[in-house]
Amino acid sequence: MPTIAIVGAGAGLGLAIARKFGQNGFSSALIARNSEKLNDLVATLAAEGIEAKGFAADTADANALSRALSDAHKHFGSVDVLEFSPHAGNSESMVDPLEVTHDTLRPAIDSLLYGAVTAVQSVLPAMRANGNGTILLTAGTGSINPVQIFGALNAAQAATRNWALNLNGKLQGSGTYVAHVAIGVGIGEVAPAPGYPFKTPAELADLYWDLHTTREVAEKVIY
């Protein structure tokens, strides 16, 4: 059975992606900081007949993240798809562009850029050896069109996007597919505010499945 590793798994998008892939024959390795929440996600998926296991790690902790993905590979036998989407758009990540410094940028760089690099390099060698694999790196559309209240966050996301697109070109024809997903809508069952554009987690999960199966574009931008 193929396995998807979801880094930054939560009760919204992460669960929906695990469910979509699970309905198509995948097991799920769920990676997030909170073990209790991971246990809840695993139980939810198990009730739906989907095999899953949680592995606790913070994306800013390279050693813990590498270990989690290594443990996932040992448990399931392979990691065939990697989806990376640690949540970062909160009040703590709001830094004005004029206030971006080494210290204010470091948390975003550690969790998003370095986290993505760590996650990818943990699974990429085996994917290349097997001649098959999918890597989907997720961010907000601020990685393309910066939002001023996210001066540090968008800088880290833009760097991750650049690297994802570079990887896509480098790995053309290798059997390993890399794409960047930029989400510019609210995620939920209802709009976060009247008139605000949104998509449900299930709708977004369908797009991730399409990226994995069609393997045609380097980037999917969702407005």
N, C-alpha and C positions, 0 to 999 in steps of 0.2 A: 504494500500500500504506500503510495507517495505521501510525502509530508510537507506541509507549509509551516514555516516558523514565522510567527507574528510578533515583532518586537514593538512593545508599546501597546500590548493588547488591553482593551478595556471593554466595557459593557455596551459600547456603541458600535463604532466602525470595526474594531478588532473582532468582536463577537460575530458581527454580520459577515465578515470575510471568512472567518473560521467556519461559519455555518454554510456559506455558499460553496466553499471548497470541499467541505465535508459531505455535502449533498452530491458532490461529484467524485467521491471516492478517496478524499484526502483525510489523513489524520492531521492534528494540529499541535504544534509546540507553541505554547503561549508564554511570552516573556514580558514581565513587568516588575515593578518594584514591590508591589504589595501581594504577599503570598495568600492572604485571606481572600482578596478579590480574585486572584487566579483560581483558587479552589472553587469559588462560586461559578466562574466561567466554565471550568471543567465539568462541574455538576450539571450545569444547564445544557451543555453540549452532549454529555453522556445520556441525559434524559431524552435526547433527540436521536440517539443511536450513533453519535459522532465521537470517535476516539480522540481524546485530547489529554495533554499533561502540561502542568505549569512549571516554569523555571524562573525563580526570582532573580532579577538583576536590574541594576540601574544602568542606563545607556552611557552615563558619564564615567562609569567604572569599567575600564577596558578589560581588566582581568576577570571581573564577574560576568561581563557580557560574553566574553570568549568562552568561559567555562560553561555558561548556560547553553550556548549553542553547541558546544562539544558534547555536553550531556544529552541534549536533544538528539543529536546525531547518533549517539550510542544507544539511546532508548528506542528510537524509531528505525534506525538503520540507515537513514538518509535524511537530508534536508533538500528537497527538490525545488521549493519556492521559498524565497525570503521576502517578507513584507515588513518595511521599517517605517513606523509612524508614531514615534513618541510624542505625546501631547506637550505642546510648549506655549500655546497662545493664551497665557493667563496673566494676571496682574503683575506677577513677579518678572515677567519677560518684557514688560513695557519700559523701554529705554528710549528717550529722545535721541535722535541722531547726534545732537550736540553734546550729549552726555555719554556717548560710546567711548569707552576707554578699555585698556587691557583688562581691567578687573570686571567691568560690566559686560564685556564681550565673552569672557572666558566661559561662563556657565553654558551659554548657547553653543559655543564652539565645542565644548567637551561633550555635551549630550547629543547634539545634532550632527555636526560634521565628523568629529572623532568617533562618535557612536556609530554613525553610518559606515565609516571606514572599517571600524572594528568588526561590525556585523558582517559586512560584505567579505572581508578578508578571512573571516572564520568559515565561510561556506563556499567561497569561490573556487579554491583549489580542487575540491571534490567535484564540483559542477563541471569544471573544465576537463578534469580527468574522465568524467563520464560522458562528456560531450552534450550535456543537457542541463538546463536549469533556468529559473526565472528569478530576477531580482527587481522588486518594485520599491522605490524610495519615495516617500510621501512628504509633502510640505504644503504650506499655504501658497496662494498666488502672490503673496508678498515676496516670494523668492524671485518673481519676475518683475512685478510692479510694486516697489517698496511702499509700505505703509509707515508713516512717520512715527507713530507711537511704538513701532516695533523695530527701532533702529538697530539693535544688536541681533535680535532674532532673525530679521530678514537677511542680515549680512551672512549669518551662519547658514541659513537655508539656501541662499544664492550660491554659496560655495559648494554645498552638497549637490545642488542642481547641476552646476557646472561639471562636477566630477561624474555624476550619473550620465550626463549626455556624452561625456568623453568616453566613459566605459562602454556605452552603447555602440559608439563608432568603432572602438578598439576590438570589441568582441563580435562584430558582424561576421557571420559565417561559422562561428565556433560552436554553435548549439546552445550557448548561454545568452540569454536575453536580459537586458537591463533597460528599465524605463523609469522616468520621473513622473510622479503624479502631483499636480498642483491643484489644491482644492480651494476654491474661492466662494464657497457657499456655506451656509449654516448646515450642521449635521444634526438631524433629529426627526422625530415623527411629526413635528409641527414647526412652523417658522419661529425663530427666536424673538422676532418682533414683527408687528403687522407690516406686510409688504416686503419683508426681507427674504431674499431667495434662499432656498434650502433644498436639500435632498435627504431622503431617508437613508439610514445605514444600509438597508437592503438594496436600494437603488445604486449606491456607490459600490457595494460589493459586486454587483453585476458587472460594473465597469472594470473592476480589477480582474474578474474572471475572463472578461473579453480580452483584456491586455495579455493575460497569460496564454490564452488559446490562439489569438490571432498573431501576436508577436510582430506587429507591423510598424508601430510608431515609437519614437524615442521619448515622447512626452505626451501626456494626456492632461489638458488644462480644463478644469471644471468651473465654469462661471454660472 
